[in-house]
């Protein structure tokens, strides 16, 4: 659906006087949440759809997942009008219906901020004087009586010297565990991005086509968009905001630089020149760079945990390039290759096996032997797999997965022996019968 078709679909539902239909639709999504679809993040929906002020506020709120009931209770629209707006967004395929568990809390201060933003006004939490109640970074100071000093008042009245304007108190932003985790991810990503070329930053292979680059850009735009911080205390954390701003700017630069075949051709020539230049200083390039390796490994682990093995492999390879002497980085890369469905099954199993054949000689890590056993089993070497699982338990006695594999192997062996004994007994009975005959 083109942008114009999406806009027409939106206005069809928005302007329709279909209270019964809107109510029926709302009853189906009442226990769910809504958010802007990844494909629509980079689109100018506000301009194309010609949204009015309140519609733009709703659209910006939906850049994070929001529970339907909270949107209805926010009081921005009369209920039926809100239903028409949300139904229109969904019909236009720019908003997705998701599970309520993904939703972020909708705070009054966030709505006030967005109203001011849409109206082009500056908005700051009303703070007044320092007050006795707890400071909340999202809405400033509220409630309680202002704390004042009679002595300071008297001294100011007797002094003729000009007084400096009072400064707003500085408060440390309090973050919950999830916000701390998100901050660490964003700050770490921003710290390591300067050491990555555009392909590695986007998580695509050199030679990727336009659609692959575009998909990677849209995916990361959702992770690195400044609006991701909305509704959290991170909006008041300068370090996190700087990191997000830097990441989103780099994301735009990367998309512009390798977004088309012509642009990629130019960039590939630049990379080739850099590679030629680096060859003349081979001793420098061979030096271990453990800090960059750790950063690339951290990024790879983020993708790996999401089971996005293609992007994870790119960053694991980068980590190995920075520190080829660290065996566990090579173990992680070989395991990712084995799990990456983008490789043909035969080649990924063969590549991973060859890598592990050498790796197990360099490390005594039990988990490496366990993964080696999994790969050998996939290759049809059951005896070799069993030996690898035994070595895994020998080196890491508490390795639960390797222990389970050994128990299963023992169970299969016992069942096979029992079946063989039953077959032998049955054959014995048949032989006796035939001898009598």
C-alpha positions in Angstrom: 0.0 0.0 0.0 1.4 3.4 -1.0 1.6 6.3 1.4 -1.4 8.0 -0.4 -3.4 4.8 -0.2 -2.6 4.5 3.5 -3.7 8.1 4.1 -7.0 7.5 2.2 -7.6 4.3 4.3 -7.0 6.4 7.5 -9.4 9.2 6.6 -12.1 6.7 5.5 -12.3 5.3 9.0 -11.6 8.6 10.7 -14.4 10.5 9.1 -17.0 7.7 9.0 -19.9 8.0 11.4 -19.6 4.4 12.5 -20.1 4.4 16.2 -21.3 0.8 16.3 -18.3 -0.4 14.2 -15.8 1.6 16.3 -17.2 0.2 19.5 -17.1 -3.3 18.2 -13.5 -2.8 17.1 -12.6 -1.3 20.5 -14.1 -4.3 22.3 -11.7 -6.6 20.3 -8.6 -4.6 21.1 -9.6 -3.4 24.6 -7.2 -5.8 26.3 -4.3 -5.3 23.9 -1.9 -2.5 23.2 -1.0 -0.5 20.0 2.2 0.9 18.6 3.6 2.4 15.4 4.6 -0.3 13.0 8.4 -0.6 12.3 7.8 0.1 8.7 6.1 3.4 9.5 8.7 4.8 11.9 10.7 6.5 9.2 7.6 7.8 7.3 6.2 11.3 7.5 2.8 10.1 8.6 1.9 13.4 10.2 2.4 15.3 7.0 1.0 12.7 4.6 -2.1 12.0 6.6 -2.5 15.7 7.4 -3.1 15.0 11.1 -4.5 17.7 13.3 -3.0 18.7 16.6 -4.7 16.0 18.8 -4.1 13.3 16.1 -0.4 14.2 16.1 -0.2 13.8 19.9 -1.8 10.3 19.6 0.6 9.4 16.8 3.6 10.4 18.8 2.4 8.6 21.9 2.1 5.4 19.9 5.8 5.4 19.0 6.0 3.4 22.2 3.5 0.5 22.8 0.4 1.8 24.7 -2.5 0.0 26.3 -5.7 0.8 24.6 -7.6 1.4 27.8 -5.0 3.9 29.0 -5.3 5.9 25.7 -9.1 6.0 26.1 -8.8 7.1 29.7 -6.2 9.8 28.9 -9.1 12.1 27.9 -7.5 13.5 24.7 -10.5 12.7 22.6 -14.1 11.9 23.1 -14.2 8.1 23.2 -15.7 7.5 19.7 -13.4 9.9 18.0 -10.4 8.2 19.6 -11.7 4.8 18.5 -12.0 6.2 14.9 -8.5 7.6 15.0 -6.9 4.4 16.3 -9.0 2.2 14.0 -7.9 4.4 11.1 -4.2 4.0 11.9 -4.6 0.2 12.1 -6.5 0.1 8.9 -3.8 2.2 7.2 -1.3 -0.4 8.3 0.9 2.2 10.2 0.0 1.0 13.7 0.2 -2.6 15.0 -1.9 -4.3 17.6 0.5 -6.0 20.1 0.3 -7.7 23.5 -0.5 -5.6 26.5 2.6 -6.9 28.3 4.7 -4.9 25.8 3.0 -1.6 26.7 4.8 1.3 28.5 3.0 3.4 31.1 1.2 6.5 29.9 2.2 9.5 32.1 0.3 12.8 32.4 3.5 14.7 32.1 4.3 13.0 28.8 1.0 14.1 27.4 1.6 17.7 28.6 5.1 17.6 27.0 3.8 16.3 23.7 1.0 18.9 23.6 3.6 21.7 24.1 5.8 20.1 21.4 3.0 19.9 18.9 2.0 23.5 19.6 5.6 24.6 19.2 5.9 25.8 22.8 8.7 25.2 25.2 7.7 23.0 28.1 9.4 22.5 31.4 8.0 20.8 34.5 6.7 23.4 37.0 9.2 23.4 39.8 8.8 26.6 41.8 10.8 26.7 45.0 12.4 23.6 46.5 9.6 21.7 48.1 9.3 19.1 50.9 8.0 16.2 48.8 10.1 13.8 46.7 11.5 15.1 43.4 10.2 13.2 40.4 12.4 13.8 37.3 9.5 13.2 34.9 7.2 16.0 36.3 9.5 18.1 38.5 8.6 19.1 42.0 5.0 19.1 43.1 3.0 19.1 46.3 4.0 20.2 49.8 5.1 23.6 51.0 8.0 25.5 49.7 11.0 25.4 51.9 12.2 28.8 52.7 14.6 30.3 55.2 13.7 33.4 57.3 17.3 34.2 57.8 18.0 34.3 54.1 15.0 36.6 53.6 16.2 39.0 56.3 19.7 39.0 54.9 18.5 39.7 51.4 16.4 42.7 52.6 19.4 44.3 54.3 21.8 43.8 51.5 22.1 46.3 48.7 24.2 44.0 46.5 22.4 42.6 43.5 21.4 39.0 44.0 22.1 36.3 41.4 19.1 34.6 39.9 18.2 31.4 41.8 19.5 28.2 40.1 17.2 25.2 39.7 18.3 22.4 42.0 20.3 19.6 40.4 19.0 16.1 41.1 20.4 12.7 40.3 18.0 10.9 38.0 16.7 7.8 39.6 16.5 4.8 37.2 14.7 1.5 37.7 16.5 -1.8 36.7 15.1 -1.9 33.2 16.1 1.7 32.6 19.6 1.1 33.8 19.9 -1.9 31.5 18.6 0.1 28.5 21.0 3.0 29.4 24.0 0.6 29.5 23.0 -0.9 26.1 22.7 2.5 24.4 25.8 4.1 25.9 27.8 1.0 25.0 26.5 1.0 21.5 27.4 4.6 21.1 30.9 4.1 22.4 31.7 1.3 20.0 30.0 2.6 16.9 33.0 4.7 15.8 35.1 1.6 15.3 32.5 0.0 13.0 32.0 0.6 9.3 28.5 1.2 8.1 27.8 -2.4 7.1 28.8 -3.7 10.5 26.9 -0.9 12.3 23.7 -1.8 10.4 24.4 -5.6 10.9 24.4 -6.5 7.2 26.9 -8.2 5.1 28.9 -6.3 2.5 27.1 -6.9 -0.8 23.6 -6.7 0.8 20.8 -5.4 -1.5 18.6 -2.3 -1.0 15.8 -4.2 0.7 18.2 -5.8 3.3 19.8 -2.4 4.1 16.4 -0.8 4.4 15.1 -3.5 6.7 18.1 -3.2 9.0 17.7 0.5 9.1 14.0 0.3 10.0 14.8 -2.3 12.7 17.5 -0.2 14.3 15.5 3.0 14.0 13.0 1.5 16.4 15.9 0.8 18.9 17.7 4.1 18.5 14.9 6.6 17.9 14.9 9.3 20.6 11.2 8.8 21.2 12.1 5.4 22.7 13.0 7.2 25.9 9.6 8.8 26.2 7.7 7.9 29.3 10.9 6.9 31.1 13.3 8.7 33.5 15.9 8.4 30.8 14.5 11.6 29.2 16.2 13.4 32.0 19.5 11.5 31.8 21.9 13.6 29.7 24.4 10.7 29.0 21.6 8.5 27.6 20.1 11.3 25.5 23.5 12.1 24.0 24.1 8.4 23.2 20.7 8.1 21.5 21.2 11.3 19.5 24.6 10.1 18.3 23.3 6.6 17.4 20.3 8.0 15.5 22.4 10.4 13.6 24.9 7.6 12.7 22.0 5.5 11.6 20.9 8.1 9.2 24.4 8.5 7.9 24.8 4.8 7.4 21.5 4.5 5.5 22.4 7.5 3.3 25.9 6.1 2.6 24.9 2.5 1.7 21.2 2.7 1.1 21.4 2.4 -2.7 23.6 0.3 -5.1 25.4 3.4 -6.4 26.1 4.6 -2.9 27.3 1.2 -1.8 29.7 1.0 -4.8 31.3 4.3 -3.8 31.6 3.2 -0.2 33.0 -0.2 -1.1 35.8 1.6 -3.1 36.5 3.7 0.1 36.8 0.6 2.2 39.1 -1.0 -0.4 41.4 2.0 -0.2 41.4 1.8 3.6 42.2 -1.9 3.4 45.1 -1.2 1.0 46.4 1.5 3.3 46.1 -0.8 6.4 48.1 -3.5 4.6 51.2 -1.3 4.7 51.0 -1.2 8.5 50.2 -4.8 9.1 52.0 -5.0 12.4 49.7 -2.3 13.8 46.5 -4.0 12.4 47.5 -7.3 13.9 47.8 -5.8 17.4 45.2 -7.0 19.8 42.4 -4.5 20.5 40.5 -6.1 23.4 38.4 -3.0 24.2 37.0 -2.9 20.6 36.6 -6.7 20.7 34.5 -6.5 23.9 32.3 -3.8 22.4 31.7 -5.8 19.2 31.0 -8.9 21.3 28.5 -7.1 23.4 26.6 -5.9 20.3 26.8 -9.5 18.9 25.3 -10.9 22.1 22.4 -8.5 21.9 21.5 -9.7 18.4 22.2 -13.4 19.4 19.8 -13.3 22.3 17.1 -12.0 19.9 17.9 -15.0 17.6 18.9 -12.5 14.9 21.9 -14.7 14.0 22.8 -12.9 10.7 23.4 -9.6 12.4 25.1 -11.4 15.4 27.5 -13.1 13.1 28.7 -9.8 11.6 29.6 -8.5 15.0 31.1 -11.7 16.2 33.4 -11.6 13.1 34.3 -8.0 14.0 35.2 -9.1 17.6 37.4 -11.9 16.3 39.1 -9.4 13.9 39.9 -7.2 16.9 41.2 -10.0 19.1 41.9 -13.2 17.2 43.9 -14.6 20.1 40.8 -14.9 22.4 39.4 -18.5 21.9 36.0 -17.8 23.4 35.3 -15.1 20.8 36.0 -17.7 18.1 33.8 -20.2 20.0 30.9 -17.7 19.9 31.5 -17.0 16.2 31.6 -20.7 15.3 28.4 -21.5 17.3 26.6 -18.5 15.6 27.6 -19.8 12.2 26.2 -23.2 13.1 22.8 -21.6 14.1 22.6 -19.1 11.3 19.9 -20.4 8.9 21.1 -18.0 6.2 23.9 -20.4 5.5 23.1 -23.7 3.6 22.8 -26.4 6.2 25.7 -28.6 4.9 28.1 -25.7 4.6 27.3 -24.2 8.0 27.7 -27.6 9.8 31.0 -28.2 7.9 32.4 -24.7 8.6 31.4 -24.8 12.3 32.9 -28.3 12.7 36.2 -27.3 11.1 36.4 -24.3 13.4 35.7 -26.4 16.6 38.1 -29.1 15.6 40.8 -26.4 16.1 39.2 -24.5 19.0 38.8 -27.4 21.4 42.6 -27.8 21.2 43.1 -24.3 22.4 40.6 -24.1 25.3 39.6 -26.3 28.2 36.2 -24.7 28.5 33.4 -27.2 29.0 30.8 -25.3 27.1 33.0 -25.3 23.9 33.1 -29.1 24.1 29.3 -29.2 24.6 28.7 -27.1 21.5 31.3 -29.2 19.6 29.3 -32.3 20.5 26.1 -30.7 19.2 27.7 -30.0 15.9 29.2 -33.5 15.6 25.8 -35.0 16.3 24.3 -32.8 13.5 27.1 -34.1 11.2 26.1 -37.7 12.0 29.1 -38.5 14.3 27.3 -39.8 17.3 30.4 -41.5 18.8 32.4 -38.2 18.5 29.5 -36.3 20.0 29.3 -38.5 23.0 33.0 -38.2 23.6 32.7 -34.3 23.4 29.9 -34.3 25.9 32.0 -36.5 28.3 34.8 -34.0 28.0 32.4 -31.1 28.6 31.3 -32.6 31.9 34.9 -33.5 32.8 36.0 -29.8 32.3 32.8 -28.3 33.7 31.1 -30.7 36.1 28.1 -28.4 36.6 27.3 -28.2 32.9 23.6 -29.1 32.9 23.1 -29.5 29.2 26.1 -31.8 28.7 24.9 -33.9 31.7 21.5 -34.2 30.1 23.0 -35.3 26.8 25.0 -38.0 28.6 21.9 -39.3 30.5 19.9 -39.4 27.2 22.8 -41.3 25.5 23.0 -43.8 28.5 19.2 -44.3 28.4 19.3 -45.0 24.6 22.1 -47.4 25.1 20.3 -49.3 27.9 17.1 -49.5 25.8 19.1 -50.7 22.8 20.7 -53.4 25.0 17.4 -54.4 26.5 15.8 -54.6 23.0 18.8 -56.7 21.8 18.3 -59.1 24.8 14.6 -59.4 24.0 15.3 -60.1 20.4 17.8 -62.8 21.3 15.3 -64.4 23.7 12.7 -64.4 21.0 15.0 -65.9 18.5 15.9 -68.6 21.0 12.3 -69.5 21.3 11.8 -69.7 17.6 14.9 -72.0 17.2 13.5 -74.4 19.8 10.1 -74.5 17.9 11.8 -75.2 14.6 14.1 -77.9 16.1 11.0 -79.7 17.5 9.5 -79.7 14.0 
